[in-house]
Amino acid sequence: MISPLYNKLIDFSATKLSFHMPGHKFGTIADIHKINLSLLDNTEVVGMDNLYEADGIIKQAMELMADFYGAQNTIFLTNGATAGVLASIIALCKDNEKIIVARNCHHSVESALILSGAIPIYINPQYLQESHLLGEITPQDIRTALETYPDAKGVIIVSPTYEGIVSDVQAVADVVHEYEKILIVDEAHGAHFVIGEDFPLSSIHQEADIVINSMHKTLPALTQSALLHICSERVPYSDILSALRMIQTSSPSYMMMGLMDYIRCYILDNKDEIRRHYIDSLIEVRNNLKALKYLKLIELPNKQYDISKIVISTAYTNIDGYKLAEILNDAYNITVEAALSTYIILITTMADNKITLQRVEKALRAIDNSINHCNNKLIEDSFFMQDIAEGISLRKVYYADKEWMIIDQCEGKIITKAIMLYPPGVPMVCIGEVLMREHIKLVYAFKEKLQGIRLIDKNILVQVVKSTKSN
Ligand SMILES: Cc1ncc(COP(=O)(O)O)c(C=O)c1O
């Protein structure tokens, strides 16, 4: 009998050192590998409560989770942070209502806009010239957007970013609330902020109204385990719950919910031990990595940066991020979370310790000694077009007839497939935005680094709403 997927999974977990999601790293923390997960895989029978009408053990576990994080209410999600983003936007916006959206949001926001019919007002994150990463969303940009679009229902930002950069959420929240709007923070990558002061302060404690955490990314939970925290009276719990009921499975996984409950307890009981085996080792290894000659550990001041992410820039070396990831994988059996052209991302979690972290350090030092300096031409921030751009309804775009056309004929047309620049991983033109002459110039300049375009012979094609006699 051949079970290619099963066999590969078993083999992979036995041979590779994980620096990626899920954060339990094949069950190597909290004795997760010893738990018989099939015993947790239950359903809504007598005594087992019901996520959508919780009044028993699930309610109790969610209340304890809310206390742990400091939220007013916490709801377990079993379809990832994606479900939290979808439910929040669907609950907040009706058809044709506006919402201010940071351009670097996860694509679940795009799905939420299609489902809700809301109209996005895009704002840009900062671009950090030195590290070539997307930076924070500034309160000034939020203020300008709200002044221009006072009818917007709220704002959604992502903090921390995939690379670990956090915004000053308190300052953003102050502006959003001055305009009496709702602030949703996609904190998918920040579920672990709760474990210690070496990590940034969660948006839950910075007056965001809704905060969404993926527990499976940076804590030792099963894939798709996530949390939606309601942090103010501005958001009715019942609206969120009814949206969640619509977009999540009707059979929420007790295995995920049970393990989230267990992990919360484990962290509370083992805070000092986690500090010792994980955080202290992480700090030590980060300090050692500062000595790399050509590879560069990305560092920002503590309040602005989540040190759990080890982001290594290859920008000034003769290899790219893909090559670095390949060497780590092939020569050292270390699997990274993500490889991009100018950097790699490694996810560390409390499942790591001195041994795993030093293995990465040793590998990076050896690679650093075998490569050379190179002055690469890097991207300037000119791809950020307008500070604020109004899109059209993504629902209309989703259902519109579309066609691929040569870009030179597309000025003024509505883009139906985002044109993304990697890195830093932000759409140059989002779905529903009008393609402008300046965009076309930039697409020509960066065509090798773009996703969402087609290169056919010497032509660049983009996907747009199909022309009819009326448009
Ligand atoms: C910023 C951000 N938000 C939301 C999500 C969706 O999270 P999940 O995989 O838990 O659905 C991701 C996933 O990568 C993400 O990076």
Ligand as a Chemical Component Dictionary entry (heavy atoms), coordinates in Angstrom:
data_LIG
# 
_chem_comp.id                   LIG 
_chem_comp.type                 NON-POLYMER 
_chem_comp.pdbx_formal_charge   0 
_chem_comp.three_letter_code    LIG 
# 
loop_
_chem_comp_atom.comp_id 
_chem_comp_atom.atom_id 
_chem_comp_atom.alt_atom_id 
_chem_comp_atom.type_symbol 
_chem_comp_atom.charge 
_chem_comp_atom.model_Cartn_x 
_chem_comp_atom.model_Cartn_y 
_chem_comp_atom.model_Cartn_z 
_chem_comp_atom.pdbx_ordinal 
LIG C1 C1 C 0 -0.812 38.560 8.409  1  
LIG C2 C2 C 0 -1.635 37.311 8.278  2  
LIG N1 N1 N 0 -2.936 37.368 8.576  3  
LIG C3 C3 C 0 -3.731 36.286 8.493  4  
LIG C4 C4 C 0 -3.221 35.078 8.069  5  
LIG C5 C5 C 0 -4.121 33.885 7.982  6  
LIG O1 O1 O 0 -3.804 33.034 9.028  7  
LIG P1 P1 P 0 -4.308 31.527 9.109  8  
LIG O2 O2 O 0 -3.331 30.717 8.343  9  
LIG O3 O3 O 0 -4.271 31.229 10.573 10 
LIG O4 O4 O 0 -5.665 31.466 8.544  11 
LIG C6 C6 C 0 -1.866 34.972 7.735  12 
LIG C7 C7 C 0 -1.320 33.702 7.268  13 
LIG O5 O5 O 0 -0.224 33.551 6.841  14 
LIG C8 C8 C 0 -1.053 36.127 7.848  15 
LIG O6 O6 O 0 0.261  36.084 7.541  16 
# 
loop_
_chem_comp_bond.comp_id 
_chem_comp_bond.atom_id_1 
_chem_comp_bond.atom_id_2 
_chem_comp_bond.value_order 
_chem_comp_bond.pdbx_ordinal 
LIG C1 C2 SING 1  
LIG C2 N1 SING 2  
LIG C2 C8 DOUB 3  
LIG N1 C3 DOUB 4  
LIG C3 C4 SING 5  
LIG C4 C5 SING 6  
LIG C4 C6 DOUB 7  
LIG C5 O1 SING 8  
LIG O1 P1 SING 9  
LIG P1 O2 DOUB 10 
LIG P1 O3 SING 11 
LIG P1 O4 SING 12 
LIG C6 C7 SING 13 
LIG C6 C8 SING 14 
LIG C7 O5 DOUB 15 
LIG C8 O6 SING 16 
# 
